[in-house]
Amino acid sequence: MSETGTVGVIEAMATLRRRCPWSSRQDHGSLEKYAREETEELIEALEIFRGDPSPAHRSAVVDELGDVFYQVLFHSALLDESDTAPYGHTLGMIIAGLEAKLIRRHPLAFGEGSSDGQMSSLEDVEREYRRIKAEEKQQKDTNQ
């Protein structure tokens, strides 16, 4: 029985990189076509699910999400190797960065004065999101 969760999948990826001749030979360039294919397969599965949200089609979406996540996991492992970081370091950075971005870009949901009982208007959310994106772009341009 294998470990479940993030640690288990990180260890499984590390084992593949060490013990699988195909996985050990891959790099960012060789994996690019798979990232595209898996994303296209996810989009197709989502289209089918929207037309018929059956358990089988839901399961197909879950499988495709796993395949896309595998691409993220693989590329993050390669980044860890290129920086001699422990496996999982980059994946942790990705997750932490995504969490921070979700909170930063949605102050109406997470900020002061937000409440579980009241949802902001779509117009307010879109206006705030555009403002935040513009600020992030300006800051990024300034830092380059």
Steps between C-alpha positions, in 0.01 A plus 500: 500500500643836403483827683223733388498874454763748397794325665408169337477644151829687544674179610343310209635764258846481658495121463399527135784740432747258662366166377301544177712520184238708317435745785867540579574614144234770478558874514280807466524492120416133459201536730349801321294292258353301789398816686316615188338160440385460859356851506311433177367171641382681813317760292333224299396313815356821646301564182353150515426537873317830445275326248443196721613533864482126562722324758703346217567838340581651838749219556655573160547866599663393828737271308594777257555745787740245645685480169534879486617502862759237409644747250521767772660247736750385236608851404529603865718193567727601212529849648589347837771293336642799312534690827600199714194568714323214674217346305180686580665838557377651173157339532473657846595836349236456229228421755603781736520747213159397372346536845649848539381599152145377564479702820674809356281509189174447689497752785120520488487133596796488742559857616377696796127545497437185297249265649390145434139608467527766231650475154632810323348595166658366184568855384688583824705181474592560135591865565720404798662217307589731207643757744715238674621352169600847380691563825677164469596572139632844591702353788634223276600752231671715761700203635627394156 
